[in-house]
């Protein structure tokens, strides 16, 4: 996987407070964009995603990715947490959007850290969930959806998916 660091992220070039061009300066032991006029400094917030592990009769619910990265590979229903959104609610929302299934979170399974690609999450919160309604159908950014026996899993994307299923990365 490509290493992602604050210095290879999309550049912020102007101060959002006063519109002065930013300079790179050391702040809190890191090189950061800083405004030489007003002192504002850019501290990137982590991107957080939430996922669900849904199991029925020993099979796990997976979605096939419609776009890059990892187009055509399979993963847990997941997506980004919106500002001010409860991560468990985000996981339920993403599952409904991607699979057509309404789920209820039953507990926390795992938290993974470490961005795997530039558009990815820094933190992935994985919940266990049960189906409480809906009809299985692909939607949003899922090309296909389905339940898979653990001994017949398709090609999997992302470290968080592997960890949630107890597989090596």
For each residue, the residues with C-beta under 8 A, 3 or more apart:
1: 116 117
2: 117 118
3: 8
4: 8 9 115 116 117 118 120
5: 8 9
6: 9 30 31 32 44
7: 31
8: 3 4 5 118
9: 4 5 6 44 118
10:
11: 33
12: 16 22 33 42
13: 21 22 33
14: 19 20 21 22
15: 18 19 20 21 22 35 37 38 40
16: 12 40
17: 35 38 40
18: 15 35 37 38 40
19: 14 15
20: 14 15 35 36 37 38
21: 13 14 15
22: 12 13 14 15 33 34 35 36 42
23: 33 34 35 36
24: 31 32 33 34
25: 31 32 34 41
26: 29 30 31 32
27: 30 32 34 41 43
28: 32 43
29: 26
30: 6 26 27
31: 6 7 24 25 26
32: 6 24 25 26 27 28 41 42 43
33: 11 12 13 22 23 24 41 42
34: 22 23 24 25 27 39 40 41 42
35: 15 17 18 20 22 23 38 39 40 41
36: 20 22 23
37: 15 18 20
38: 15 17 18 20 35
39: 34 35
40: 15 16 17 18 34 35
41: 25 27 32 33 34 35
42: 12 22 32 33 34
43: 27 28 32
44: 6 9
45:
46: 121 122 123
47: 80 115 120 121 122 123
48: 80 81 87 121 122 123 124 125
49: 78 79 80 81 120 121 123 124 125 160
50: 78 79 81 87 88 90 91 94 124 125 126 127
51: 75 76 77 78 91 94 124 125 126 127 160 161 164
52: 61 76 77 78 91 92 94 95 103 105 126 127 128 129
53: 60 61 76 109 126 127 128 129 164 165
54: 60 61 77 95 101 103 128 129 130 131
55: 58 59 60 61 128
56: 59 61 131 147
57: 147
58: 55 149 150
59: 55 56 147 148 149 150
60: 53 54 55 76 147 148 150 153 165
61: 52 53 54 55 56 76 77 95 99 101 145 146 147
62: 74 75 76 77 145 146 147 148 153 154 156 161
63: 74 75 76 77 98 99 138 142 143 144 145
64: 72 73 74 138 142 143 144 145 154
65: 69 70 71 72 73 74 75 141 142 143 157
66: 71 141 142 143
67: 71 141
68: 71
69: 65 116 117 119 120 157
70: 65 73 75 157 158
71: 65 66 67 68
72: 64 65 143 155
73: 64 65 70 154 155 156 157
74: 62 63 64 65 148 153 154 155 156 157 161
75: 51 62 63 65 70 78 156 157 158 160 161
76: 51 52 53 60 61 62 63 126 160 161 164
77: 51 52 54 61 62 63 91 94 95 98 99 142 145
78: 49 50 51 52 75 91 94 124 126 160
79: 49 50 90 93 94 97 98 140 141
80: 47 48 49 90 121
81: 48 49 50 85 87 90 125
82: 85 90
83:
84:
85: 81 82 89 90 93
86: 89 90
87: 48 50 81 90 91 125 127
88: 50 91 92 105 127
89: 85 86 92 93
90: 50 79 80 81 82 85 86 87 93 94
91: 50 51 52 77 78 87 88 94 95 103 105 125 127 129
92: 52 88 89 95 96 102 103 104 105 129
93: 79 85 89 90 96 97
94: 50 51 52 77 78 79 90 91 97 98 140
95: 52 54 61 77 91 92 98 99 101 102 103 129
96: 92 93 99 100 101 102 103 134
97: 79 93 94 139 140
98: 63 77 79 94 95 138 139 140 141 142 145
99: 61 63 77 95 96 134 136 137 138 139 142 145
100: 96 134 135 136 137 138 139 145
101: 54 61 95 96 131 133 134 135 136
102: 92 95 96 131 132 133 134
103: 52 54 91 92 95 96 129 130 131 132
104: 92 129 130 132
105: 52 88 91 92 127 128 129
106: 127 128 129 130
107: 127 128
108: 111 125 126 127 128
109: 53 126 127 128 164
110: 126 160 163 164
111: 108 123 124 125 126
112: 123 124 126 159 160 163
113: 122 123 124
114: 122 159
115: 4 47 118 120 121 122
116: 1 4 69 120 158 159
117: 1 2 4 69 120
118: 2 4 8 9 115
119: 69
120: 4 47 49 69 115 116 117
121: 46 47 48 49 80 115 124
122: 46 47 48 113 114 115
123: 46 47 48 49 111 112 113
124: 48 49 50 51 78 111 112 113 121 158 160
125: 48 49 50 51 81 87 91 108 111
126: 50 51 52 53 76 78 108 109 110 111 112 160 163 164
127: 50 51 52 53 87 88 91 105 106 107 108 109
128: 52 53 54 55 105 106 107 108 109
129: 52 53 54 91 92 95 103 104 105 106
130: 54 103 104 106
131: 54 56 101 102 103 134
132: 102 103 104
133: 101 102
134: 96 99 100 101 102 131
135: 100 101
136: 99 100 101 145 146
137: 99 100 145
138: 63 64 98 99 100 142 143 144 145
139: 97 98 99 100 142
140: 79 94 97 98
141: 65 66 67 79 98
142: 63 64 65 66 77 98 99 138 139 145
143: 63 64 65 66 72 138
144: 63 64 138
145: 61 62 63 64 77 98 99 100 136 137 138 142
146: 61 62 136
147: 56 57 59 60 61 62
148: 59 60 62 74 152 153 154
149: 58 59 152 153
150: 58 59 60 153 165
151:
152: 148 149
153: 60 62 74 148 149 150 156 165
154: 62 64 73 74 148
155: 72 73 74
156: 62 73 74 75 153 161 162 165 167
157: 65 69 70 73 74 75 161
158: 70 75 116 124 161 162
159: 112 114 116 162 163 169
160: 49 51 75 76 78 110 112 124 126 163 164
161: 51 62 74 75 76 156 157 158 164 165
162: 156 158 159 165 167 168 169
163: 110 112 126 159 160 166 167 169
164: 51 53 76 109 110 126 160 161
165: 53 60 150 153 156 161 162
166: 163
167: 156 162 163
168: 162
169: 159 162 163
